[in-house]
């Protein structure tokens, strides 16, 4: 279970032009790909984004972060690094991250569609009014599909031909996962 508690962002009138959470989002989980074959995710709220790899989908440009719609009764499937290796890069591992979501469309009680709340406070020291924006809480369940450690990972023969030579050498699943984990910790392995 992945838990992202609500955050509070306090802004005064002078801060409004300085802070743009759409342009410079507050990162809850940094950009990464999953190491295994794929991940099944039951999302608990908005905030998941994925990055387009090259604009080949016709929607947006490569490198652009896209919000994944939160659908309460749906699952999200992220392809992982091993699937990318198996398909010789025909299917790409999903680069994704989680950001804090601050929704500005409120009802009369100051509560947004996503259950977030904005309140107004006054600082007793300088008597300036500030708005406190509350992010959505996000709780998700992830099921990571990995291979047995002794499984040999090599591109499928149907994904390799003269125009598309193998981009990857054979590797044991356990060795690959250990390498990727070490990389994420800033270490190198052989």
N, C-alpha and C positions, 0 to 999 in steps of 0.2 A: 504494500500500500504506500503510495506516494502522497504526502500531505504538504500542501502549501497554505499556511495560515493566512488570514486576512492581514493586509498591511494598511497603515494609515499614512496619508500624505497630507501634510499641513501646508497650505498656501495662503499667503496674503495677497492683496491686490497688486503689490509691486512684483510678486513672483510669477504672476500669470503669464507674462511674456517670456519669462526665462525657462519655464518648464513645459516640455512637450513630450508626454509619455508615448505618443505615437511615433515621433521621430527618434527619441532616445528612451526606449522602454526600460522598465525596471526588470532585470533578468532574474527569474526564479530558478531556472535550470539552464545552464549554458548550452550552446550549440554542440550537438554531438550526433553520431550515428550509433545504432545498436549493433553489438558485435555478432549476434547469432544469425539465424536464418530469417526470423521475423518476430515481431512483437504484437500481441493482441492487447489493446488498451481500452479499458472502460473508463472514459473520461468523466471527471466529476465537476466540470465547469469550464468556462472559457479560458483561453490563455495559451493553448498549444499553437505553435506556428511551425511551418515547414518552409524550407528554402528551395526555390526552383533551381534546377541544376544547369539549365541552358536555354530556357525559353522555348523548348521544343513542344510544349503542350499548347502553345498558342495563347496562353494566359500569362501575361506579364513577361518580365525580362529575367534572364538568369541572374541569380544572386539576390533576388527580391524575396523578402519574408512575406508569407501568405498566412492569414489567420485560418485555422481549421475550424469550421463551424461546430459549435457544441450542440449535439443532438442527444438529449437525455437517454434515449433507449437504443443508442447505437454503439458499435465498437469501431475503433480506429485500428487499422493494420499498418504497421510500419515495416517495410522491408529492411533487412539487416545486411551487414557486411558479407556474411557467408553466402547469402542469396546472390549478392552482386558478383562474388567470385564464381559461384556455380554457373551463372548465366553469362560469364565472361563480359560483364558490364552492360549487357542488354537491359537488365533491370538494375536500377541504381538503389543503393542504400539511402534511406530517407534521412537527410540532415534536418534536425528539428531542435526546438528549444521551447521553454515555457516562460511567458512574461506575465507580469501583473497587469490586470485589466481594470481600468477605472472608467466606468460608463458615466457619461454626463447627462443622459436623458432620464430625468427623475419624475416621479409622480408628486402630488401635492405634499406628501409626507417626507419627501427627500430620499425616497428609496427607488432604486433603478430596477429595470427588468431582471437583472442578474442577482438581485438581492443586496446590492451594494448601497451604501448610505453616505450622504454628504450632510455634514452639520456645520453650523457657523458658531465660532467661539470668539471671545474678545480677550486679548492679552491684557492682564491686569497691570503690567509694568508700563506699557506704552499706549494702552487703550486702542490698539489697532485690531481690526476685525480680520479673522482668518477663517478660511474654509478648510475643514478636515474631510478629505476624500478617502473613502474606505474601499479597498480592492475586494474583488471576489475571493472567497476561499475556494481552494481547489483540492479535491481529494480524488485520486485516481488509483485504479488497480491495473498493474501491468503483468502480463504473462509472457516471459521471454522464452522463445522456442530455440533451443540449442541442440547440437548434435552430441552423440556419445563421444567421449574424448578420443577414442581410437578410430573414429571415422576419418577417412582420407578425403580431403576437400580439394577437388580439382574441377575445372570447368566441364560442364556436360558436353559430350561429343556433338550434340545437335547445335551447340552454340559456338563451335570452333570450325572454321573452314579456311580456305586460302585467303579470302578477303578479311577474315577475322581470326587471326592466329591467337592462340592461347595467351592471355595476358598474365596468367598466374601459374606459378609452380605448385605442385602438390604439397599440401601441408596437413598435418593432423589437426583436427578440430581443437583438441586441448592445447596444443602449442600455439595455435592462432589466437585463441581466447586469452591465454597468458600474455602473449605479446601485446595485444590490444589493451589489456588492463594495465600493463606496465607503462605503455605509451601514455595512457590517460593520467598516470601518476608522475609523468615526467622522467621515467626511467627508460633505458634501452635494454633490449635482450637480443640474444643471438639465436 
